[in-house]
Amino acid sequence: MVRLGGTATVSHMEVFQGLEKLFRQKGIDLDWVLYSGYDNMVEAFVKGEIDLAWNGPLSYVKIKRQLADACSVIVMRDVDINFTTHFITKADSGIDTVEDLKNRSFAFGTRSSVQAGLLAYSFLKDSGINPRKDLSASSFYDDRKSETKSDERDVVERVSSGEFDAGAVSQKVMESMAEDGSLDRDAVRIFWSSPGYSHCCFTSQSSLDPKLAAEIEAAFLSVTDADPVGKSVLEGEACDHFVPGTDVGWELIEKAALAEGLI
């Protein structure tokens, strides 16, 4: 029996139900459990109560640092490879470099957001901008009253309106907004982009039998939208397919989390 853990959301429940069906078709007996938060799931994984974990980027780094034997990034979504954070501003703002942000205002996503919160804050500091001292004003989505449910869309809207001079948003959200027509390409422009980094991942225990691990990876990689169940899984995960896991790009998240005392 392979036990998969994730956080308790409706989408995760539906995705895990689909994965259970698909895995059993491949001869893999899969069970799953949902936790109230990532920290509870991390604790369960470290204790060995689950074999696989559907991790956010920060929870993966936490697991990796707590285990004596390294866990494995067994598979990822295609959208979680080479993730990118952009700093955006209005087209006519006069901001062309990160240095131009001095005495300007900046909007972050939520504090819990790796791409628009933690890493954005870290990237500013690495570029010589102290968010607390060098910006005229800054805020996280958590601190703003907003009717926009997406923190990153809120950033785009507030930068577009001129409420903030600049802000942090992921490439993924900009692509989504461009596709649905909610992003005015003439209203904002990108003036800085981060190096690529990894994002969410399915993590496996290092003690997992290599043959079984290979079968699990193959089962993930075989998920296709040509199958109704596979299509529902991919739609639930907002991706086109799963890809083999990578060890590349996690160091940026680990460095930022260490600097902010999160791990």
C-alpha positions in Angstrom: 0.0 0.0 0.0 1.4 3.4 -1.0 0.1 6.3 1.0 -0.1 9.8 -0.5 -0.6 12.9 1.6 -1.7 16.4 0.7 -3.5 19.4 2.1 -7.2 19.4 2.7 -8.7 21.2 -0.3 -11.6 20.2 -2.6 -9.3 20.1 -5.6 -6.8 17.8 -3.9 -9.5 15.4 -2.8 -10.8 15.2 -6.4 -7.3 14.9 -7.9 -6.4 12.2 -5.3 -9.5 10.2 -6.1 -8.6 10.3 -9.7 -5.0 9.3 -9.0 -6.2 6.4 -6.9 -8.2 5.0 -9.9 -5.3 5.5 -12.4 -2.7 4.0 -10.1 -4.8 0.9 -9.4 -5.2 0.5 -13.1 -1.4 0.3 -13.2 -1.4 -2.3 -10.4 -0.3 0.2 -7.7 -2.4 0.1 -4.5 -2.8 3.7 -3.5 -4.4 5.2 -0.5 -4.4 8.9 0.4 -5.0 11.3 3.4 -5.5 15.0 3.6 -4.1 17.3 6.3 -5.3 20.6 7.7 -2.1 22.3 6.6 1.4 21.8 5.0 3.2 21.7 8.4 1.0 18.8 9.5 1.7 17.0 6.3 5.5 17.7 6.7 5.4 16.2 10.2 3.6 13.1 8.9 6.1 12.6 6.1 9.1 13.1 8.4 7.6 10.5 10.7 7.2 8.1 7.8 3.4 8.0 8.1 3.0 8.7 4.3 5.1 7.5 1.4 4.4 10.4 -1.0 3.6 14.1 -0.3 2.1 16.6 -2.7 4.3 19.5 -1.6 4.3 23.2 -2.0 7.9 24.6 -2.6 8.4 25.7 1.0 7.1 22.5 2.5 9.4 20.4 0.3 12.4 22.5 1.5 11.3 21.9 5.1 11.0 18.2 4.6 14.4 18.0 2.9 16.1 19.8 5.7 14.5 17.7 8.5 15.3 14.3 7.1 18.7 12.6 7.6 18.2 10.6 4.3 17.3 12.9 1.4 13.8 12.5 0.0 13.3 12.5 -3.8 11.3 14.8 -6.0 9.7 12.0 -7.9 7.5 14.0 -10.3 6.2 17.6 -10.9 3.6 19.3 -13.0 4.9 20.8 -16.3 4.1 24.3 -15.0 6.4 23.9 -11.9 9.6 23.6 -13.9 11.6 26.9 -14.4 9.0 29.0 -12.5 9.7 32.7 -12.7 8.9 35.8 -10.7 8.6 39.2 -12.5 8.7 42.7 -11.2 6.2 44.8 -13.1 5.4 48.5 -13.3 3.3 50.9 -15.4 4.6 51.5 -18.9 5.3 55.2 -18.2 6.6 54.9 -14.6 10.2 55.6 -15.4 11.3 52.5 -13.5 13.7 50.5 -15.6 15.9 48.7 -13.1 15.5 47.4 -9.5 17.7 50.4 -8.3 14.9 52.7 -9.6 12.6 51.4 -6.9 14.2 53.5 -4.2 11.6 55.8 -2.7 8.9 54.1 -4.7 6.0 51.8 -3.6 5.9 48.1 -4.1 3.1 45.5 -3.8 3.7 41.9 -2.8 1.5 38.9 -3.0 0.6 37.0 0.2 3.2 36.3 2.8 2.7 32.6 2.2 3.3 32.9 -1.5 6.8 31.8 -2.5 6.8 33.4 -5.9 5.2 36.8 -5.0 6.0 37.0 -1.3 9.0 35.2 0.1 11.2 35.1 -3.1 10.1 38.6 -4.2 11.2 40.0 -0.9 14.5 38.1 -1.1 15.2 39.1 -4.7 14.8 42.8 -3.7 17.3 42.4 -0.9 19.7 40.6 -3.1 19.5 43.5 -5.6 20.4 46.0 -2.9 16.9 47.2 -2.0 15.9 47.0 1.6 12.1 46.8 1.5 11.8 48.3 4.9 14.1 51.2 4.4 14.4 51.9 0.7 10.8 51.8 -0.4 8.4 54.6 0.2 5.7 52.1 1.0 5.1 48.3 0.6 2.5 45.9 1.6 1.6 42.2 1.3 -1.8 41.1 0.0 -2.7 40.0 3.6 -2.5 43.7 4.7 -4.7 45.1 1.9 -8.4 45.2 1.7 -9.2 43.6 -1.6 -12.1 42.1 -3.5 -9.8 40.3 -5.8 -9.4 36.7 -4.6 -6.1 36.1 -6.3 -3.2 37.9 -4.6 -1.2 38.2 -7.7 -4.1 39.5 -9.8 -4.5 42.1 -7.1 -0.9 43.1 -7.6 -1.4 43.5 -11.3 -4.6 45.6 -10.8 -3.0 47.9 -8.2 0.1 48.5 -10.3 -2.0 49.0 -13.4 -4.1 51.6 -11.6 -1.0 53.4 -10.3 -1.8 52.7 -6.6 1.6 51.1 -6.4 4.6 51.9 -8.5 5.7 48.3 -8.9 4.9 44.8 -7.7 5.7 41.1 -7.9 3.9 38.5 -9.9 4.6 35.1 -11.4 5.0 34.4 -15.1 2.2 31.8 -14.7 -0.3 34.3 -13.5 0.6 36.8 -16.2 0.1 34.1 -18.8 -3.3 33.2 -17.3 -4.4 36.8 -17.3 -3.3 37.3 -20.9 -5.3 34.2 -21.9 -8.5 35.3 -20.2 -8.1 38.9 -21.4 -7.8 40.5 -18.0 -4.2 41.6 -18.6 -3.7 44.8 -20.5 -0.3 44.4 -22.1 0.0 48.1 -22.7 -0.8 48.9 -19.0 2.1 47.2 -17.4 5.6 46.0 -18.4 8.2 43.7 -16.9 11.4 45.5 -15.8 13.1 42.5 -13.9 12.8 38.8 -14.1 14.2 36.2 -11.7 16.2 33.1 -12.5 14.1 30.0 -13.0 13.3 27.9 -9.9 11.2 24.9 -9.0 7.8 25.0 -7.5 5.3 22.3 -6.3 6.3 18.7 -6.4 5.4 15.1 -5.5 8.0 14.0 -3.0 8.8 10.3 -2.2 10.5 8.7 0.8 14.2 7.7 0.2 13.2 4.3 1.6 10.7 3.6 -1.1 11.6 0.5 -3.1 13.4 1.7 -6.4 11.2 -0.6 -8.5 8.0 0.8 -6.9 9.3 4.4 -7.2 9.9 3.8 -10.9 6.4 2.4 -11.3 4.9 5.4 -9.5 6.8 7.8 -11.7 5.7 6.0 -14.8 2.1 6.1 -13.6 2.2 9.8 -13.2 3.9 10.4 -16.5 1.2 8.2 -18.3 -1.6 10.5 -17.1 -3.2 12.0 -20.2 -6.3 14.1 -21.0 -7.4 11.5 -23.6 -8.7 9.5 -20.6 -11.7 11.1 -18.7 -10.2 10.4 -15.3 -6.8 11.6 -16.4 -8.3 14.8 -17.9 -10.0 15.6 -14.5 -6.7 15.1 -12.7 -4.8 17.4 -15.0 -7.6 20.0 -14.9 -7.6 19.8 -11.2 -3.8 20.4 -11.1 -4.1 23.1 -13.8 -1.4 21.5 -15.9 -1.1 19.7 -19.3 1.0 16.8 -18.0 3.4 15.5 -15.3 7.2 15.5 -15.8 10.1 13.8 -14.0 11.2 15.7 -10.8 14.3 17.8 -10.8 16.8 18.9 -8.1 17.4 22.2 -9.9 16.1 25.5 -8.6 15.3 24.6 -5.0 18.4 26.4 -3.6 16.8 29.9 -4.2 13.8 29.0 -2.0 16.0 27.4 0.6 18.2 30.4 0.8 15.3 32.8 1.1 13.5 30.7 3.7 16.7 30.5 5.8 17.2 34.3 5.6 13.6 34.9 6.8 13.8 32.3 9.6 11.2 30.0 8.1 13.3 26.8 8.3 
